[in-house]
Amino acid sequence: MQKLVYNIRKGREGWDVYVSQTGKPVVLDGHPQTGLPLETAAQIAASLEIMDFLRAEKVGWMIADRPMIH
């Protein structure tokens, strides 16, 4: 099972979205994603995971779709 890159945790004033490897809050458009309602934090973390997955898949598709030179 793949480890999550983004996760949520209970903060002082709500829920925080953070990067699992660093423990630092996610920053979107210059705003730390902290102090959020639980549902919002969970949706942001899930959306970021999906975006990372699709970005990685796109790289794979570009490599796989590359024309062969003989």
N, CA, C, O and CB atoms as a CASP TS submission, in Angstrom:
PFRMAT TS
TARGET T0000
AUTHOR 0000-0000-0000
METHOD Language model
MODEL 1
PARENT N/A
ATOM      1  N   MET     1       0.836  -1.182   0.000  1.00  0.00           N
ATOM      2  CA  MET     1       0.000   0.000   0.000  1.00  0.00           C
ATOM      3  C   MET     1       0.882   1.248   0.000  1.00  0.00           C
ATOM      4  O   MET     1       1.867   1.334   0.734  1.00  0.00           O
ATOM      5  CB  MET     1      -0.952  -0.003   1.215  1.00  0.00           C
ATOM      6  N   GLN     2       0.511   2.195  -0.829  1.00  0.00           N
ATOM      7  CA  GLN     2       1.296   3.418  -0.967  1.00  0.00           C
ATOM      8  C   GLN     2       1.086   4.331   0.242  1.00  0.00           C
ATOM      9  O   GLN     2      -0.037   4.500   0.716  1.00  0.00           O
ATOM     10  CB  GLN     2       0.920   4.156  -2.267  1.00  0.00           C
ATOM     11  N   LYS     3       2.169   4.911   0.730  1.00  0.00           N
ATOM     12  CA  LYS     3       2.099   5.838   1.862  1.00  0.00           C
ATOM     13  C   LYS     3       1.583   7.189   1.379  1.00  0.00           C
ATOM     14  O   LYS     3       1.954   7.654   0.301  1.00  0.00           O
ATOM     15  CB  LYS     3       3.490   5.993   2.541  1.00  0.00           C
ATOM     16  N   LEU     4       0.735   7.810   2.173  1.00  0.00           N
ATOM     17  CA  LEU     4       0.175   9.104   1.806  1.00  0.00           C
ATOM     18  C   LEU     4       1.228  10.201   1.896  1.00  0.00           C
ATOM     19  O   LEU     4       2.043  10.231   2.819  1.00  0.00           O
ATOM     20  CB  LEU     4      -1.016   9.441   2.699  1.00  0.00           C
ATOM     21  N   VAL     5       1.191  11.097   0.920  1.00  0.00           N
ATOM     22  CA  VAL     5       2.089  12.251   0.918  1.00  0.00           C
ATOM     23  C   VAL     5       1.485  13.363   1.772  1.00  0.00           C
ATOM     24  O   VAL     5       2.202  14.087   2.463  1.00  0.00           O
ATOM     25  CB  VAL     5       2.350  12.750  -0.532  1.00  0.00           C
ATOM     26  N   TYR     6       0.172  13.490   1.716  1.00  0.00           N
ATOM     27  CA  TYR     6      -0.537  14.538   2.453  1.00  0.00           C
ATOM     28  C   TYR     6      -1.447  13.888   3.487  1.00  0.00           C
ATOM     29  O   TYR     6      -2.030  12.833   3.238  1.00  0.00           O
ATOM     30  CB  TYR     6      -1.359  15.449   1.487  1.00  0.00           C
ATOM     31  N   ASN     7      -1.563  14.521   4.641  1.00  0.00           N
ATOM     32  CA  ASN     7      -2.382  13.973   5.705  1.00  0.00           C
ATOM     33  C   ASN     7      -3.013  15.117   6.479  1.00  0.00           C
ATOM     34  O   ASN     7      -2.717  16.284   6.223  1.00  0.00           O
ATOM     35  CB  ASN     7      -1.550  13.065   6.638  1.00  0.00           C
ATOM     36  N   ILE     8      -3.880  14.785   7.423  1.00  0.00           N
ATOM     37  CA  ILE     8      -4.505  15.809   8.259  1.00  0.00           C
ATOM     38  C   ILE     8      -4.281  15.465   9.730  1.00  0.00           C
ATOM     39  O   ILE     8      -4.086  14.308  10.102  1.00  0.00           O
ATOM     40  CB  ILE     8      -6.027  15.931   7.947  1.00  0.00           C
ATOM     41  N   ARG     9      -4.316  16.509  10.544  1.00  0.00           N
ATOM     42  CA  ARG     9      -4.208  16.309  11.991  1.00  0.00           C
ATOM     43  C   ARG     9      -4.981  17.431  12.690  1.00  0.00           C
ATOM     44  O   ARG     9      -5.189  18.513  12.141  1.00  0.00           O
ATOM     45  CB  ARG     9      -2.701  16.286  12.455  1.00  0.00           C
ATOM     46  N   LYS    10      -5.391  17.134  13.903  1.00  0.00           N
ATOM     47  CA  LYS    10      -6.117  18.120  14.711  1.00  0.00           C
ATOM     48  C   LYS    10      -5.144  19.193  15.168  1.00  0.00           C
ATOM     49  O   LYS    10      -4.113  18.899  15.773  1.00  0.00           O
ATOM     50  CB  LYS    10      -6.812  17.447  15.936  1.00  0.00           C
ATOM     51  N   GLY    11      -5.484  20.436  14.873  1.00  0.00           N
ATOM     52  CA  GLY    11      -4.664  21.566  15.297  1.00  0.00           C
ATOM     53  C   GLY    11      -5.317  22.291  16.465  1.00  0.00           C
ATOM     54  O   GLY    11      -6.287  21.805  17.047  1.00  0.00           O
ATOM     55  N   ARG    12      -4.784  23.440  16.796  1.00  0.00           N
ATOM     56  CA  ARG    12      -5.328  24.227  17.916  1.00  0.00           C
ATOM     57  C   ARG    12      -6.716  24.781  17.613  1.00  0.00           C
ATOM     58  O   ARG    12      -7.581  24.841  18.486  1.00  0.00           O
ATOM     59  CB  ARG    12      -4.387  25.377  18.256  1.00  0.00           C
ATOM     60  N   GLU    13      -6.910  25.182  16.363  1.00  0.00           N
ATOM     61  CA  GLU    13      -8.174  25.833  15.986  1.00  0.00           C
ATOM     62  C   GLU    13      -8.840  25.139  14.815  1.00  0.00           C
ATOM     63  O   GLU    13      -9.423  25.811  13.964  1.00  0.00           O
ATOM     64  CB  GLU    13      -7.935  27.296  15.642  1.00  0.00           C
ATOM     65  N   GLY    14      -8.775  23.837  14.741  1.00  0.00           N
ATOM     66  CA  GLY    14      -9.382  23.102  13.640  1.00  0.00           C
ATOM     67  C   GLY    14      -8.424  22.038  13.144  1.00  0.00           C
ATOM     68  O   GLY    14      -7.601  21.528  13.904  1.00  0.00           O
ATOM     69  N   TRP    15      -8.531  21.709  11.879  1.00  0.00           N
ATOM     70  CA  TRP    15      -7.720  20.644  11.279  1.00  0.00           C
ATOM     71  C   TRP    15      -6.705  21.227  10.315  1.00  0.00           C
ATOM     72  O   TRP    15      -6.987  22.193   9.606  1.00  0.00           O
ATOM     73  CB  TRP    15      -8.611  19.623  10.554  1.00  0.00           C
ATOM     74  N   ASP    16      -5.519  20.629  10.295  1.00  0.00           N
ATOM     75  CA  ASP    16      -4.426  21.087   9.440  1.00  0.00           C
ATOM     76  C   ASP    16      -4.120  20.031   8.386  1.00  0.00           C
ATOM     77  O   ASP    16      -4.146  18.833   8.668  1.00  0.00           O
ATOM     78  CB  ASP    16      -3.162  21.399  10.278  1.00  0.00           C
ATOM     79  N   VAL    17      -3.829  20.487   7.167  1.00  0.00           N
ATOM     80  CA  VAL    17      -3.336  19.606   6.110  1.00  0.00           C
ATOM     81  C   VAL    17      -1.825  19.761   6.104  1.00  0.00           C
ATOM     82  O   VAL    17      -1.315  20.880   6.065  1.00  0.00           O
ATOM     83  CB  VAL    17      -3.972  19.950   4.693  1.00  0.00           C
ATOM     84  N   TYR    18      -1.104  18.641   6.142  1.00  0.00           N
ATOM     85  CA  TYR    18       0.351  18.724   6.208  1.00  0.00           C
ATOM     86  C   TYR    18       1.013  17.695   5.299  1.00  0.00           C
ATOM     87  O   TYR    18       0.393  16.718   4.879  1.00  0.00           O
ATOM     88  CB  TYR    18       0.823  18.532   7.641  1.00  0.00           C
ATOM     89  N   VAL    19       2.287  17.939   5.009  1.00  0.00           N
ATOM     90  CA  VAL    19       3.101  17.020   4.211  1.00  0.00           C
ATOM     91  C   VAL    19       3.642  15.961   5.169  1.00  0.00           C
ATOM     92  O   VAL    19       4.328  16.285   6.138  1.00  0.00           O
ATOM     93  CB  VAL    19       4.276  17.776   3.453  1.00  0.00           C
ATOM     94  N   SER    20       3.332  14.702   4.894  1.00  0.00           N
ATOM     95  CA  SER    20       3.691  13.612   5.809  1.00  0.00           C
ATOM     96  C   SER    20       5.189  13.530   6.079  1.00  0.00           C
ATOM     97  O   SER    20       5.598  13.284   7.214  1.00  0.00           O
ATOM     98  CB  SER    20       3.212  12.295   5.248  1.00  0.00           C
ATOM     99  N   GLN    21       6.007  13.731   5.056  1.00  0.00           N
ATOM    100  CA  GLN    21       7.459  13.575   5.211  1.00  0.00           C
ATOM    101  C   GLN    21       8.092  14.662   6.069  1.00  0.00           C
ATOM    102  O   GLN    21       9.054  14.403   6.793  1.00  0.00           O
ATOM    103  CB  GLN    21       8.117  13.568   3.859  1.00  0.00           C
ATOM    104  N   THR    22       7.556  15.877   5.991  1.00  0.00           N
ATOM    105  CA  THR    22       8.172  17.002   6.705  1.00  0.00           C
ATOM    106  C   THR    22       7.401  17.430   7.947  1.00  0.00           C
ATOM    107  O   THR    22       7.967  18.027   8.863  1.00  0.00           O
ATOM    108  CB  THR    22       8.301  18.176   5.779  1.00  0.00           C
ATOM    109  N   GLY    23       6.112  17.123   7.974  1.00  0.00           N
ATOM    110  CA  GLY    23       5.271  17.577   9.074  1.00  0.00           C
ATOM    111  C   GLY    23       4.861  19.034   8.955  1.00  0.00           C
ATOM    112  O   GLY    23       4.170  19.559   9.828  1.00  0.00           O
ATOM    113  N   LYS    24       5.283  19.695   7.875  1.00  0.00           N
ATOM    114  CA  LYS    24       4.960  21.114   7.684  1.00  0.00           C
ATOM    115  C   LYS    24       3.585  21.261   7.032  1.00  0.00           C
ATOM    116  O   LYS    24       3.173  20.406   6.248  1.00  0.00           O
ATOM    117  CB  LYS    24       6.043  21.809   6.819  1.00  0.00           C
ATOM    118  N   PRO    25       2.873  22.349   7.355  1.00  0.00           N
ATOM    119  CA  PRO    25       1.560  22.575   6.746  1.00  0.00           C
ATOM    120  C   PRO    25       1.673  22.790   5.235  1.00  0.00           C
ATOM    121  O   PRO    25       2.648  23.355   4.740  1.00  0.00           O
ATOM    122  CB  PRO    25       0.875  23.783   7.397  1.00  0.00           C
ATOM    123  N   VAL    26       0.661  22.330   4.529  1.00  0.00           N
ATOM    124  CA  VAL    26       0.554  22.587   3.096  1.00  0.00           C
ATOM    125  C   VAL    26       0.214  24.066   2.922  1.00  0.00           C
ATOM    126  O   VAL    26      -0.595  24.613   3.670  1.00  0.00           O
ATOM    127  CB  VAL    26      -0.531  21.661   2.418  1.00  0.00           C
ATOM    128  N   VAL    27       0.834  24.710   1.932  1.00  0.00           N
ATOM    129  CA  VAL    27       0.561  26.113   1.631  1.00  0.00           C
ATOM    130  C   VAL    27       0.011  26.173   0.208  1.00  0.00           C
ATOM    131  O   VAL    27       0.670  25.748  -0.741  1.00  0.00           O
ATOM    132  CB  VAL    27       1.854  27.007   1.789  1.00  0.00           C
ATOM    133  N   LEU    28      -1.202  26.705   0.072  1.00  0.00           N
ATOM    134  CA  LEU    28      -1.832  26.876  -1.239  1.00  0.00           C
ATOM    135  C   LEU    28      -2.070  28.362  -1.472  1.00  0.00           C
ATOM    136  O   LEU    28      -2.682  29.039  -0.646  1.00  0.00           O
ATOM    137  CB  LEU    28      -3.173  26.074  -1.335  1.00  0.00           C
ATOM    138  N   ASP    29      -1.591  28.855  -2.581  1.00  0.00           N
ATOM    139  CA  ASP    29      -1.722  30.280  -2.913  1.00  0.00           C
ATOM    140  C   ASP    29      -1.267  31.178  -1.764  1.00  0.00           C
ATOM    141  O   ASP    29      -1.876  32.214  -1.495  1.00  0.00           O
ATOM    142  CB  ASP    29      -3.170  30.605  -3.277  1.00  0.00           C
ATOM    143  N   GLY    30      -0.188  30.769  -1.090  1.00  0.00           N
ATOM    144  CA  GLY    30       0.382  31.570  -0.024  1.00  0.00           C
ATOM    145  C   GLY    30      -0.309  31.445   1.329  1.00  0.00           C
ATOM    146  O   GLY    30       0.055  32.139   2.278  1.00  0.00           O
ATOM    147  N   HIS    31      -1.310  30.558   1.425  1.00  0.00           N
ATOM    148  CA  HIS    31      -2.060  30.408   2.669  1.00  0.00           C
ATOM    149  C   HIS    31      -1.861  29.018   3.259  1.00  0.00           C
ATOM    150  O   HIS    31      -2.185  28.022   2.612  1.00  0.00           O
ATOM    151  CB  HIS    31      -3.550  30.671   2.430  1.00  0.00           C
ATOM    152  N   PRO    32      -1.332  28.935   4.477  1.00  0.00           N
ATOM    153  CA  PRO    32      -1.208  27.627   5.128  1.00  0.00           C
ATOM    154  C   PRO    32      -2.592  27.011   5.336  1.00  0.00           C
ATOM    155  O   PRO    32      -3.530  27.693   5.750  1.00  0.00           O
ATOM    156  CB  PRO    32      -0.463  27.758   6.484  1.00  0.00           C
ATOM    157  N   GLN    33      -2.704  25.743   5.052  1.00  0.00           N
ATOM    158  CA  GLN    33      -3.982  25.048   5.184  1.00  0.00           C
ATOM    159  C   GLN    33      -4.123  24.523   6.613  1.00  0.00           C
ATOM    160  O   GLN    33      -3.994  23.326   6.874  1.00  0.00           O
ATOM    161  CB  GLN    33      -4.093  23.884   4.153  1.00  0.00           C
ATOM    162  N   THR    34      -4.388  25.442   7.516  1.00  0.00           N
ATOM    163  CA  THR    34      -4.512  25.136   8.944  1.00  0.00           C
ATOM    164  C   THR    34      -5.804  25.736   9.479  1.00  0.00           C
ATOM    165  O   THR    34      -6.346  26.682   8.907  1.00  0.00           O
ATOM    166  CB  THR    34      -3.289  25.675   9.739  1.00  0.00           C
ATOM    167  N   GLY    35      -6.297  25.169  10.592  1.00  0.00           N
ATOM    168  CA  GLY    35      -7.500  25.703  11.221  1.00  0.00           C
ATOM    169  C   GLY    35      -8.759  25.489  10.406  1.00  0.00           C
ATOM    170  O   GLY    35      -9.679  26.304  10.454  1.00  0.00           O
ATOM    171  N   LEU    36      -8.806  24.398   9.657  1.00  0.00           N
ATOM    172  CA  LEU    36      -9.924  24.130   8.750  1.00  0.00           C
ATOM    173  C   LEU    36     -10.949  23.201   9.389  1.00  0.00           C
ATOM    174  O   LEU    36     -10.629  22.473  10.328  1.00  0.00           O
ATOM    175  CB  LEU    36      -9.415  23.522   7.445  1.00  0.00           C
ATOM    176  N   PRO    37     -12.198  23.223   8.875  1.00  0.00           N
ATOM    177  CA  PRO    37     -13.152  22.192   9.278  1.00  0.00           C
ATOM    178  C   PRO    37     -12.635  20.818   8.822  1.00  0.00           C
ATOM    179  O   PRO    37     -11.927  20.726   7.819  1.00  0.00           O
ATOM    180  CB  PRO    37     -14.571  22.481   8.677  1.00  0.00           C
ATOM    181  N   LEU    38     -12.980  19.770   9.544  1.00  0.00           N
ATOM    182  CA  LEU    38     -12.501  18.426   9.239  1.00  0.00           C
ATOM    183  C   LEU    38     -12.781  18.029   7.795  1.00  0.00           C
ATOM    184  O   LEU    38     -11.885  17.537   7.109  1.00  0.00           O
ATOM    185  CB  LEU    38     -13.138  17.424  10.177  1.00  0.00           C
ATOM    186  N   GLU    39     -13.999  18.234   7.326  1.00  0.00           N
ATOM    187  CA  GLU    39     -14.363  17.825   5.969  1.00  0.00           C
ATOM    188  C   GLU    39     -13.530  18.564   4.924  1.00  0.00           C
ATOM    189  O   GLU    39     -13.092  17.960   3.944  1.00  0.00           O
ATOM    190  CB  GLU    39     -15.853  18.074   5.722  1.00  0.00           C
ATOM    191  N   THR    40     -13.311  19.844   5.120  1.00  0.00           N
ATOM    192  CA  THR    40     -12.510  20.634   4.180  1.00  0.00           C
ATOM    193  C   THR    40     -11.070  20.142   4.147  1.00  0.00           C
ATOM    194  O   THR    40     -10.498  19.970   3.071  1.00  0.00           O
ATOM    195  CB  THR    40     -12.549  22.121   4.555  1.00  0.00           C
ATOM    196  N   ALA    41     -10.482  19.916   5.313  1.00  0.00           N
ATOM    197  CA  ALA    41      -9.101  19.429   5.382  1.00  0.00           C
ATOM    198  C   ALA    41      -8.971  18.072   4.699  1.00  0.00           C
ATOM    199  O   ALA    41      -8.016  17.839   3.958  1.00  0.00           O
ATOM    200  CB  ALA    41      -8.635  19.332   6.846  1.00  0.00           C
ATOM    201  N   ALA    42      -9.923  17.179   4.944  1.00  0.00           N
ATOM    202  CA  ALA    42      -9.886  15.847   4.332  1.00  0.00           C
ATOM    203  C   ALA    42     -10.011  15.942   2.816  1.00  0.00           C
ATOM    204  O   ALA    42      -9.327  15.219   2.092  1.00  0.00           O
ATOM    205  CB  ALA    42     -11.009  14.961   4.899  1.00  0.00           C
ATOM    206  N   GLN    43     -10.875  16.824   2.331  1.00  0.00           N
ATOM    207  CA  GLN    43     -11.046  16.992   0.888  1.00  0.00           C
ATOM    208  C   GLN    43      -9.794  17.566   0.238  1.00  0.00           C
ATOM    209  O   GLN    43      -9.410  17.131  -0.847  1.00  0.00           O
ATOM    210  CB  GLN    43     -12.240  17.894   0.599  1.00  0.00           C
ATOM    211  N   ILE    44      -9.161  18.523   0.875  1.00  0.00           N
ATOM    212  CA  ILE    44      -7.931  19.101   0.327  1.00  0.00           C
ATOM    213  C   ILE    44      -6.834  18.046   0.269  1.00  0.00           C
ATOM    214  O   ILE    44      -6.159  17.913  -0.752  1.00  0.00           O
ATOM    215  CB  ILE    44      -7.468  20.308   1.173  1.00  0.00           C
ATOM    216  N   ALA    45      -6.648  17.294   1.351  1.00  0.00           N
ATOM    217  CA  ALA    45      -5.615  16.254   1.373  1.00  0.00           C
ATOM    218  C   ALA    45      -5.876  15.208   0.294  1.00  0.00           C
ATOM    219  O   ALA    45      -4.952  14.796  -0.407  1.00  0.00           O
ATOM    220  CB  ALA    45      -5.554  15.582   2.758  1.00  0.00           C
ATOM    221  N   ALA    46      -7.120  14.779   0.158  1.00  0.00           N
ATOM    222  CA  ALA    46      -7.461  13.780  -0.862  1.00  0.00           C
ATOM    223  C   ALA    46      -7.241  14.338  -2.264  1.00  0.00           C
ATOM    224  O   ALA    46      -6.731  13.635  -3.137  1.00  0.00           O
ATOM    225  CB  ALA    46      -8.922  13.320  -0.701  1.00  0.00           C
ATOM    226  N   SER    47      -7.617  15.584  -2.484  1.00  0.00           N
ATOM    227  CA  SER    47      -7.426  16.210  -3.799  1.00  0.00           C
ATOM    228  C   SER    47      -5.950  16.316  -4.159  1.00  0.00           C
ATOM    229  O   SER    47      -5.569  16.066  -5.303  1.00  0.00           O
ATOM    230  CB  SER    47      -8.066  17.601  -3.825  1.00  0.00           C
ATOM    231  N   LEU    48      -5.122  16.683  -3.195  1.00  0.00           N
ATOM    232  CA  LEU    48      -3.680  16.776  -3.450  1.00  0.00           C
ATOM    233  C   LEU    48      -3.089  15.405  -3.773  1.00  0.00           C
ATOM    234  O   LEU    48      -2.222  15.294  -4.640  1.00  0.00           O
ATOM    235  CB  LEU    48      -2.959  17.385  -2.235  1.00  0.00           C
ATOM    236  N   GLU    49      -3.552  14.362  -3.084  1.00  0.00           N
ATOM    237  CA  GLU    49      -3.090  12.997  -3.372  1.00  0.00           C
ATOM    238  C   GLU    49      -3.449  12.608  -4.807  1.00  0.00           C
ATOM    239  O   GLU    49      -2.628  12.042  -5.528  1.00  0.00           O
ATOM    240  CB  GLU    49      -3.710  11.985  -2.370  1.00  0.00           C
ATOM    241  N   ILE    50      -4.684  12.916  -5.214  1.00  0.00           N
ATOM    242  CA  ILE    50      -5.134  12.589  -6.573  1.00  0.00           C
ATOM    243  C   ILE    50      -4.316  13.361  -7.598  1.00  0.00           C
ATOM    244  O   ILE    50      -3.902  12.797  -8.611  1.00  0.00           O
ATOM    245  CB  ILE    50      -6.638  12.902  -6.745  1.00  0.00           C
ATOM    246  N   MET    51      -4.080  14.646  -7.345  1.00  0.00           N
ATOM    247  CA  MET    51      -3.290  15.448  -8.283  1.00  0.00           C
ATOM    248  C   MET    51      -1.873  14.900  -8.425  1.00  0.00           C
ATOM    249  O   MET    51      -1.348  14.832  -9.536  1.00  0.00           O
ATOM    250  CB  MET    51      -3.241  16.909  -7.826  1.00  0.00           C
ATOM    251  N   ASP    52      -1.252  14.511  -7.323  1.00  0.00           N
ATOM    252  CA  ASP    52       0.092  13.918  -7.390  1.00  0.00           C
ATOM    253  C   ASP    52       0.082  12.615  -8.171  1.00  0.00           C
ATOM    254  O   ASP    52       0.980  12.365  -8.975  1.00  0.00           O
ATOM    255  CB  ASP    52       0.643  13.675  -5.983  1.00  0.00           C
ATOM    256  N   PHE    53      -0.935  11.778  -7.938  1.00  0.00           N
ATOM    257  CA  PHE    53      -1.047  10.508  -8.651  1.00  0.00           C
ATOM    258  C   PHE    53      -1.186  10.755 -10.149  1.00  0.00           C
ATOM    259  O   PHE    53      -0.499  10.121 -10.950  1.00  0.00           O
ATOM    260  CB  PHE    53      -2.247   9.694  -8.128  1.00  0.00           C
ATOM    261  N   LEU    54      -2.069  11.670 -10.529  1.00  0.00           N
ATOM    262  CA  LEU    54      -2.280  11.953 -11.952  1.00  0.00           C
ATOM    263  C   LEU    54      -1.031  12.540 -12.597  1.00  0.00           C
ATOM    264  O   LEU    54      -0.716  12.228 -13.745  1.00  0.00           O
ATOM    265  CB  LEU    54      -3.457  12.911 -12.134  1.00  0.00           C
ATOM    266  N   ARG    55      -0.319  13.389 -11.861  1.00  0.00           N
ATOM    267  CA  ARG    55       0.929  13.950 -12.376  1.00  0.00           C
ATOM    268  C   ARG    55       1.935  12.832 -12.644  1.00  0.00           C
ATOM    269  O   ARG    55       2.596  12.829 -13.682  1.00  0.00           O
ATOM    270  CB  ARG    55       1.518  14.980 -11.383  1.00  0.00           C
ATOM    271  N   ALA    56       2.053  11.893 -11.721  1.00  0.00           N
ATOM    272  CA  ALA    56       2.979  10.767 -11.882  1.00  0.00           C
ATOM    273  C   ALA    56       2.537   9.870 -13.028  1.00  0.00           C
ATOM    274  O   ALA    56       3.371   9.395 -13.799  1.00  0.00           O
ATOM    275  CB  ALA    56       3.078   9.952 -10.580  1.00  0.00           C
ATOM    276  N   GLU    57       1.240   9.633 -13.148  1.00  0.00           N
ATOM    277  CA  GLU    57       0.728   8.804 -14.239  1.00  0.00           C
ATOM    278  C   GLU    57       0.973   9.480 -15.585  1.00  0.00           C
ATOM    279  O   GLU    57       1.307   8.808 -16.560  1.00  0.00           O
ATOM    280  CB  GLU    57      -0.774   8.526 -14.048  1.00  0.00           C
ATOM    281  N   LYS    58       0.812  10.797 -15.648  1.00  0.00           N
ATOM    282  CA  LYS    58       1.022  11.527 -16.899  1.00  0.00           C
ATOM    283  C   LYS    58       2.459  11.357 -17.368  1.00  0.00           C
ATOM    284  O   LYS    58       2.702  11.168 -18.560  1.00  0.00           O
ATOM    285  CB  LYS    58       0.689  13.023 -16.723  1.00  0.00           C
ATOM    286  N   VAL    59       3.403  11.421 -16.455  1.00  0.00           N
ATOM    287  CA  VAL    59       4.810  11.211 -16.814  1.00  0.00           C
ATOM    288  C   VAL    59       4.980   9.814 -17.393  1.00  0.00           C
ATOM    289  O   VAL    59       5.672   9.636 -18.395  1.00  0.00           O
ATOM    290  CB  VAL    59       5.738  11.407 -15.580  1.00  0.00           C
ATOM    291  N   GLY    60       4.351   8.826 -16.769  1.00  0.00           N
ATOM    292  CA  GLY    60       4.413   7.456 -17.275  1.00  0.00           C
ATOM    293  C   GLY    60       3.797   7.333 -18.652  1.00  0.00           C
ATOM    294  O   GLY    60       4.322   6.627 -19.514  1.00  0.00           O
ATOM    295  N   TRP    61       2.667   8.026 -18.866  1.00  0.00           N
ATOM    296  CA  TRP    61       2.012   7.970 -20.163  1.00  0.00           C
ATOM    297  C   TRP    61       2.891   8.603 -21.234  1.00  0.00           C
ATOM    298  O   TRP    61       2.986   8.088 -22.348  1.00  0.00           O
ATOM    299  CB  TRP    61       0.652   8.669 -20.108  1.00  0.00           C
ATOM    300  N   MET    62       3.534   9.722 -20.895  1.00  0.00           N
ATOM    301  CA  MET    62       4.379  10.393 -21.882  1.00  0.00           C
ATOM    302  C   MET    62       5.541   9.488 -22.277  1.00  0.00           C
ATOM    303  O   MET    62       5.910   9.428 -23.450  1.00  0.00           O
ATOM    304  CB  MET    62       4.905  11.737 -21.329  1.00  0.00           C
ATOM    305  N   ILE    63       6.111   8.795 -21.319  1.00  0.00           N
ATOM    306  CA  ILE    63       7.211   7.885 -21.624  1.00  0.00           C
ATOM    307  C   ILE    63       6.704   6.705 -22.429  1.00  0.00           C
ATOM    308  O   ILE    63       7.345   6.297 -23.397  1.00  0.00           O
ATOM    309  CB  ILE    63       7.892   7.399 -20.336  1.00  0.00           C
ATOM    310  N   ALA    64       5.555   6.145 -22.042  1.00  0.00           N
ATOM    311  CA  ALA    64       5.004   4.978 -22.731  1.00  0.00           C
ATOM    312  C   ALA    64       4.526   5.328 -24.132  1.00  0.00           C
ATOM    313  O   ALA    64       4.591   4.485 -25.027  1.00  0.00           O
ATOM    314  CB  ALA    64       3.855   4.384 -21.927  1.00  0.00           C
ATOM    315  N   ASP    65       4.051   6.545 -24.346  1.00  0.00           N
ATOM    316  CA  ASP    65       3.516   6.943 -25.643  1.00  0.00           C
ATOM    317  C   ASP    65       4.589   7.487 -26.583  1.00  0.00           C
ATOM    318  O   ASP    65       4.287   7.873 -27.712  1.00  0.00           O
ATOM    319  CB  ASP    65       2.440   7.979 -25.453  1.00  0.00           C
ATOM    320  N   ARG    66       5.817   7.517 -26.129  1.00  0.00           N
ATOM    321  CA  ARG    66       6.903   8.037 -26.951  1.00  0.00           C
ATOM    322  C   ARG    66       7.089   7.137 -28.178  1.00  0.00           C
ATOM    323  O   ARG    66       7.147   5.915 -28.034  1.00  0.00           O
ATOM    324  CB  ARG    66       8.221   8.131 -26.128  1.00  0.00           C
ATOM    325  N   PRO    67       7.184   7.714 -29.381  1.00  0.00           N
ATOM    326  CA  PRO    67       7.389   6.885 -30.572  1.00  0.00           C
ATOM    327  C   PRO    67       8.746   6.177 -30.528  1.00  0.00           C
ATOM    328  O   PRO    67       9.741   6.722 -30.050  1.00  0.00           O
ATOM    329  CB  PRO    67       7.284   7.745 -31.843  1.00  0.00           C
ATOM    330  N   MET    68       8.748   4.979 -31.030  1.00  0.00           N
ATOM    331  CA  MET    68       9.986   4.197 -31.078  1.00  0.00           C
ATOM    332  C   MET    68      10.798   4.609 -32.303  1.00  0.00           C
ATOM    333  O   MET    68      10.244   4.772 -33.390  1.00  0.00           O
ATOM    334  CB  MET    68       9.679   2.670 -31.109  1.00  0.00           C
ATOM    335  N   ILE    69      12.089   4.773 -32.132  1.00  0.00           N
ATOM    336  CA  ILE    69      12.983   5.087 -33.247  1.00  0.00           C
ATOM    337  C   ILE    69      13.795   3.839 -33.535  1.00  0.00           C
ATOM    338  O   ILE    69      14.484   3.320 -32.657  1.00  0.00           O
ATOM    339  CB  ILE    69      13.915   6.318 -32.927  1.00  0.00           C
ATOM    340  N   HIS    70      13.712   3.356 -34.775  1.00  0.00           N
ATOM    341  CA  HIS    70      14.442   2.136 -35.160  1.00  0.00           C
ATOM    342  C   HIS    70      15.558   2.472 -36.117  1.00  0.00           C
ATOM    343  O   HIS    70      16.285   1.580 -36.554  1.00  0.00           O
ATOM    344  CB  HIS    70      13.498   1.106 -35.798  1.00  0.00           C
TER
END
